[in-house]
Every structure is written in structure tokens, then in C-alpha cells.
Amino acid sequence: MLEVSEIKDWIALYTVEGIGPRRFVSLVNHFGTPGKVLKATGKALSEVPEIGKETANNIKTKVDWTKTDEQIELLKKFGFSFLTYKDENYPENLKSIYDFPPFLFIKGEIKREDKKALAIVGTRLASFYGKSITEKIAKELSLRGITIVSGMARGIDSISHISALEQKGRTIAIFGSGLDIVYPPEHKDLAERIAQNGACISEFLLGTAPLAENFPKRNRLISGLSLGVIIVEAPKKSGALLTAECALEQNREVFAVPGNIGSKRSEGTNWLIKQGASLVTSVDDILKELEGILAVPQREIKKEVIGSLSPEEQKIYQLLTSEPYHIDKIAKDSQMNTAQALSTLLSLELKELVKQLSGKMFVRV
């Protein structure tokens, strides 16, 4: 764990004009620590590749120590974690991209198992179709132990996070603002839930507003943390398609859910498929494409899921066997009305405990 004085050096170097992620990392790799960078002579700094005299002079004269002190106080106030790329817990997936952030503000915890992560993104104005597909994909991936990454925006993003949480799965939210500014504001409770079973992450200094120019930077982290990106409903011009572009640049897989050809919400996803993105009609399409690098075994659902079933789910699950069972008899024997029984059966299907056959017949898997 870094001392406060060391964190101060990391933030101070970040405040220098002209120091982006690549230059920051080059300097630290060359000198060893940000503290040594700040103490280096102008001549020594200018000799580092891609730095030059102007940037070297900025390092010697334009460190914003006032802002740095403010960041330290805010960090203490909110109790966020501060993780640098030198730390062994820095996400391995993220560190492999060209312009990874030198440090991250984190609320929650990043775990090694989060290397098995997939991003789900899409329009803020999701249709019923988009919402239901997102919920199904996120839940099924969570049941297989895959971490869901998204941007906590309205629509597809927030549904992805919520669906993962409902399955007690891990999820990571990437902010386009300082970690102390939840955007959109109505997602404050969601951010708290995510931090309890995953992490909220930002590369931006605390207090940074959710400005439009921040979100393309955020999108590269969404794809960078993930092994692949799943696009569910996206207009032709959307942030989700920018995330897909980032994924391609980072050598990540891009998946797209086909949509109604008459809907503007699906223009982007259908276009991606025409350009060669992997078409997704089920989670199996994703797992087959990634089986070589993901290597995700089926989780032992019998032990992990059955114990967390609701009383209604337990009742119907115990009724079913490998022999087909008609919905009318299920409703009668479980003492539920047909609508309630169907809703419960759908939930069990999503958990891969039940399979529906033709003629409204159901069997236990």
C-alpha cells in the first residue's frame, strides 16, 4: 500500500500539462517512481523518449500542488482505494492496452477472477426487446462466473449491472467522471450495490464532472477490462459503437445482437454484424467464440443456485423431473395461477435449471 506522500507524487505528475497515460508510464518506467520523475533535472527529463524540452519544462514548473492537495483530502474523505499500474492487483486485461491509465480510483474491490470479464453496452433508450435480451445475457454469463463490465449509463448499461447483481455475480462500472460524482445521479444506489459485489472505477481526478469528452476515454476502459464487448441495441452514431471500435483496436472480440431492421435502435448493431462482428442469438454463441481464451467451465449450479432459490422457485423445481410436465398441471400442483407459474419457470430457465419443450411442457435440466 502506498504512503500518502507517494500517492501525492502520482497525482502531482498527472496534473502536469502534456502528460497523458503513455508519457506518464514512460517517465515512471524510466526513473522508477513519480517522485523521482519530479526530482529529475530538465535535461534528464528531456532525454526520455517522446518527452522533449517543453514537457520537461512543464514538469519542473507547472505541477499543480494545490489541486494535488485537494485530491488527497478528497481521497481521505471518501475512502476510495488508489491503485497504480505498478501494483500486482492492477487489472491484467487493462494493462495490456496501449494507453492504460497509470492509476485508478476504486470503490469496491478488483479480484483476479475479474480477468474473466465481458462488457455489455448499448443505447440509453432501450426497447423492451433490448432490455429482455440484456437481462438474459447478463444473468446467464453471471451464472457462469463471468464478471460483467459496463458504464452504468441509463438503459442497457444499468440493466447489465442490475442483472449481474440479481444473480449474485460480479460487476464493474466504469465512470466518465470523478468517482465521487455518480452519473446519472439516480444511479447512486446502484453504484453502492456494485461496489459491494464488484467495483466502481475511474481514471479521472475526484471532482471531475461527467463532461461529454470524458466518455470516449471511459469507453476504452470498458473494452480494455474485458475479453470481449457485447453490443445490444445501438443507433448508428452512439457511444456503444465507439466502445466497439476501442475493442477492435485492443484486439478484443466484438459481439452484436441482431435487431429489428426497421428500428433505429438496431441500426448500429446490424451494421456491426455486416462488418464482421460475431452475431449473438444466445450466450453459447459468445462462449464458443471465446472458449480458447475464456476457458470458463460451467459453474456447479446445483450447489450455488438451488440454495438461493425463492420459495416459489423451490416449489416448482422440486415438482419437475426429466419427464415433460405441462404448465396447467404445474400451476395446479404448485397451487399457483398460470401467470405466476410461468413467471417462476422463466426465472428457473434463466438459471438453467429448467427447459421448456413444445406444447408448454417443461423438464428439469
N, C-alpha and C positions, 0 to 999 in steps of 0.2 A: 504494500500500500504506500502511495506517495505521501510525503510530508506536504503540509500546506505551502511551504516555500517552493517546493518542486512544482506543485500544481500551478502556482503563480507564474513560474517561468514558462510553462507550457502555454498558458493563456496570454501572457505578455507577448510572446513571439507571434502568436496568432493575430494580435491587434496591429501588427506592422503592415502598412500598405504594400501591396505587391507580393505578399506571402500567401500563396494558395497551398492546397494539400501537397502537391508534388514538390514544390520548393521547400516547404516545411520539413517534409520527410527527408529530402536530400540533405538539408542542413543538419538535422539531428543525426542522421546516419554518418555524416562526415565528422562531426565534432563529438558525438556521443550523447549529449543531453541538450535540452533547450537552454539551460543555464550556461553551458559552455559556449553555445552559439551567441548568446547575448554579451558574453565577456570577450569574444574574439575580436581581433583588430579588423578594421575595414579592409585592409589588404588581404588578410586570411579569408575573410568572408567572400570577397570578390573573386577569389580563385576557385570557389566551389562551382561546378558546372551549372549553368542556367541562372546564376545569381547576378553577377555583374556589379558594376560600381554603384549604380543608382539604388538597387535593392540593398546592397551592403550599407550604403549611407543611411537608408531608411531604418535599418536595424539599429544603427548607432544613435539615431536622432529622433525617431518617431514612434517609439514604444509608448502606448497609451497606458501609463501606470494607474491613472485614475480609474479607467474602465476595468483594468485588471483587478484592482482592489474591490471594486463594486461586484465583480463576478465572484470573488472569493467570499464576500459577505452573503451574496445570494445563494451560493452553493452551501454554505453553512446553514442558512435559514431554511432551505427546502430539504436538505439532507440527501441530495442526489449523489449517486456514485459518479466518479470521474475515471474513465478508462482510456488508457493510451495504447497506441499500436505496439508499444514495447511490452505490454502486459500479456502473459500467456493466455488470459481469458478473452482477449480481443477476438471477435468472431473470425474464424478461419476463412469462411466464404468471402467476407467483406474485404479482408486483407489481400485477396487475390486480384482485386480490380485495379485498374490503372491509377485512379485518383481517390484512393480510400482516404477518409478523414483521419488526421493524426490523433484525434481524441474524440470521445463521445461522452455526453451527459446521459446517465441512465437512471431510470426509476424502475426498480424491479431487479431481475437477475437474468443474465445470459448464461445458458448452460451448454455444455459440449453437445448435448443431444440436439441443440438448435441448428447444428450443421445440416440436419435432415429437414430443410425448410423449403416451402413453396410459397410464392406470393400469389395472392388473388386480388385483382384490381378491376375497376370498371367505372361506369357512369355514376354520377351522384343521383341521377333521375332514373332509377331502375324501375323496370316494369315488374309485374307480378311474376312473369316468366324468369326474368333475370334474378329476382330475389329468391325464388324457389330453387333455381339451379345452383346459385351461390351457396345457399344453405346446405343443400345436399352434398356438394363437392367438399365444402369446408368440413362438414361433420364426418364424412367418410374418410377424408385424409387424416383428420384428428384421431379417429379411431385406430388408425394405423401408426400412430405415434409421430406424425409429421407436424412440425411447427408451422403455423400459418402466419405469414407476414403480409402486412398491408399498411395503408396510410391513414387510417382512422377517419377518412372523409365520410360524408353522408353517402347513403346508397350502398353500392357493392362492397366498399371497404369495410364499413361498420358491420354489415351483415356477416362478412367473413370472420371478423374478430368475435362477434357475439356467438356465432355458430360453433366456433372452436371452443369457446368458454363453456358452452352448454354441454359439450362432450368431455369437459374437464381436460381439454387439450391445451397445449401451449400456443401462445400467440404473441407476436411482436408488432408494435405500432411505431412507425417512423414519423416524426413530427417535421413539419415545414416551418416551424417557429422554435423559439426557445422552449425548453422542456417545462418551464413554469407557465407557459401560455397554451392552454388547451384549445385547439381549434378543430371543428366548430365548438363553441362554448357549451352546447348542450351535451357534449360527449365527456364531460368531466367525470361522471360516474363510471362510464365505460373505461376511461383511462385508468381509473383506480382499480377496476376489476382486472384489466390487462396486466397492470403492474404486479398484481397478486399472483398471477399464473403465467408469467412471461416477463415482458419488459416494454417500457416506453423509451424510445431512443431519439436523441437529437444531436446533430453536429454543430448546431447554431448556439451562439452565446446566449445565456439566460437573458430574458427580456426582449429577445428578437421577435418582432411582430410577424404574423403569417402573411408576408408580402408575396405577391404573385411570382416574383423572380426566385423565391426560395424553393418552390415546388419541383422544378426540374432537377435541382440538386438533391432534393429529398427522394425523387423517383429513382435516381441511380443507386441509392442505398437500399431501396425496396428490392430491386432486382439483384443488387450486389450481395445481399444477405441470403439470397435464395438460390436454389439449384435450377429453378425454372419459374416462369411467370405465366399465370393463367388469366386471360382476359375474358371477362364476362360482360357483355354489352358495353359498347363504347362507340360514340359517334366518330366520324372520320377525323375530326380535329378534337383530340382530347388528351388529358394527362396520361390516361391509361396507355395510349399508343406511344407516347413518349417513353413510358416505362418499358414498353416492348422494344423500342429502339435501343434503350440502355442495355436491356438484356442481351440483345444480339451483339452489341459492341463488347459486352463482357463474356461472350461465349456461353451464355445461358440458353436454356430451351425456352421457346415461346409456344404457348398453347392458346387456342381460341375456341370459344363455344359458339357454334353457328346460331344465327338468329333469323327472325322474320325478315325477308328481303325487302319488305315494304316499310320497315321501321328504321328511322334514322339512328336509333339507339344501337342497331346492329350493323350499321354501315362499316364501322371500323373493324369489328371482329370478322365479318365476312371478307373484308378486304385483306386482312392478315392471312386468312386461310388461303386466299387466292395467291398470296405472295409466298406461301410455303409453310406457314405456321401449322403446327400439329392440330388437327381437328379433334375436339373433345366432345364425346357423347356420354362418357362415363369416366369414373375415376380410374378404371382399368386402362383406358387409353393413355392416361398420364403415367401410371406405374409401369406399363410396358415400355414406354419410351425412355423412362429413366432407370429401368431395372439395373443397368450396368453400373451406374454411379450412385443411385439412391440406396440400393440394397436394403429395402425396407421389408422385413418379414411381417406376415400377418400377426398382429398382436393377439394374445390369448384372450379373446373377447369373453369366453365363458367365465373366466375368473374376474376380469376387470370391469366388465359391463353389467353382467347379470346382477351383481351385488348392488348396483346403483339404480336399478330399475324402479319406476314408480309402482305403487300398489296395483294400479290398473294394468301396467305392462307385465308385472309379475303374474297376475291372474291369467291373462291371455297366453303368455308364454308357456305357463305350466299346462294349459289346456292342449296346446298344439303338439303334434308328433310328426313323424315323417310321412304320415298318411294325410292326403288332402282333406281340408276341413272347410266347409262352406261358411261364408260370412254370417248367414242367418243363424246357423247353429252356434257359431262363436258368440254372437251377440246374446243369444238365449242362454247359453251355458255360463257365460260370464256375467249375466244379469246387467248388461249394458244395452243402451239403444244402439241402433246400427251405426249412426254417425259417430258416436263415441268409440265404438269398437273399431271402425275404420281408421279413425284418427290415431288410436293406440297402435294399430297394426302398421300404419305408416311409420310411426316412430320406431317400432321394432325392425322394420325393413331398413331404415337408415342406419340402424346399429348392426345390420347384417345378421340378425337373429331369426328373421322370418323372410320367406319368399312368397310372392304372390304368383299363383298359376292362373290359367284361363278359367273363365266361369266363376270368378270371385272366390276361388279356392286358395287356401293358404297352408303352408307347411312350415315346420320348424327347420332351420338350417343346421 
